[in-house]
Amino acid sequence: MTQLVKTLRNHWKKTTFGACLLTWGGHWLYGKHCDNLLRRAACQEAQVFGNQLIPSNAQVKKATVFLNPAACKGKARNLFEKNAAPILHLSGMDVTVVKTDYEGQAKKLLELMENTDMIIVAGGDGTLQEVVTGLLRRVDEVTFSKIPIGFIPLGQTCSLSHTLFPESGNKVQHITDATLAIVKGETIPLDVLQIKGEKEQPVFALSGLRWGSFRDAGVKVSKYWYLGPLKTKAAHFFSTLKEWPQIHQASISYVGPTERPPSEPEEKPPRPALYRRIFRRLASYWTRSQEAVSQKAKPEVWKEVQLSTLELSITTRNSQPDLQGTEDFMNICIEPDTVSKSDFITIGSQKMRDPHVCPEGSEYLQASRCTLLLPEGTGGSFSIDSEEYEAMHVEVTLLPKKLHFFCDPRQREKMLQGPGQ
């Protein structure tokens, strides 16, 4: 024993390196063990649903999965097969996995998709936006938009996951929670933005549209990867050296919020007796002409704003859905054009973590429709759900509660209690 201690002391550099290596290896193995326990618990919970008997006249639920293998720097396929696929199969679903090979393919595949009981998107914001756009471009979108959608967050940016699932610092936990939410079957309605330009078919977004200096600096952050944790501040700092102030000018016309129609009851009431139906039909016939005269369509009141801003954002309220509200609207944030360079760097770093952050002094508008007109010769790009599009004149229309997404029951309970709970 004395000889061992003496040897370790004489070779203290090797001893220190070996101790650090053993500590790191033990921590890595413990993390793998914990991940396996999470997968096992999730599979056991899913198997409970798979063991349930279904009526003889019912069919097994069909789930169509759109998987983007390139998401998360090419790790998405492995993450899906290890953490999500076993849960879906054990739950008793008939799962069909469709892998996309190139950008934009999901839109085309949605046009050819046959009937399915649910659509599952395994990827990031870009994959989700492609699927939603392809779904709502269909001729029969009225029917297909009623199909519930599941989202398995596998990409680098997954904005919607913070709404649908509880926060988790563990990647495996986050994926298994998202997959179990699909198995449990509880859904919430979310808004969609229809963004129509001058050239192409409309694009549909779940988060929103950004146009401005913070967006332009944010897309260049990866260029400074060699600076490590300072890359975000470096991208915004070098952006201030090229041109300052970076003001964007445009004109925006908008219509205010719309009243939310009453929600339909989940269970239809029993059909009334025949004599009651005849009486209601006659009463409706005699009062129809009077109601037609009294009811006049309210004209839309458009307002116009000339804006000069560092950044403009048009967003849904999907980050904090209000399921009990009486009005439907999208948020328009016009940020001030007088910001110092140091504040620009600070706010830009905050926006990399949360793109919906609006600095003090911003002007807020609520609208159900809006038209953004850019000056002639305006260059640059929009970010629509983290995807880049050419900046142009656009018309943005809110489609309230258009799609239903599978949601963790705990998150749904919080939303039913009201916003901010």
Secondary structure, 3 states (H helix, E strand, C coil): CHHHHHHHHHCHHHHHHHHHHHHHHHHHHHHHHHHHHHHHHHHHHHHHHHCCCCCCCCCCCEEEEEECCCHHHHCHHHHHHHHHHHHHHHCCCEEEEEECCCCCHHHHHHHHCCCCCEEEEEECHHHHHHHHHHHHCCCCHHHHCCCCEEEEECCCCCCCHHHHCCCCCCHHHHHHHHHHHHHHCCEEEEEEEEEECCCCCCEEECCEEEEEHHHHHHCCHHHHHHHHHHHHHHHHHHHHHHCCCCCEEEEEEEECCEECCCCCCCCCCCCCCHHHHHHHHHHHHHHHHHHHHHCCCCCCCEEEEEEEECEEEEECCCCCCCCCCCEECEEEEECCCCCCHHHHHHHHHHHHHCCCCCCCCCEEEEECEEEEECCCCCCCEEEECCEEEECCCEEEEEEEEEEEEECCHHHHHHHHHCCCC
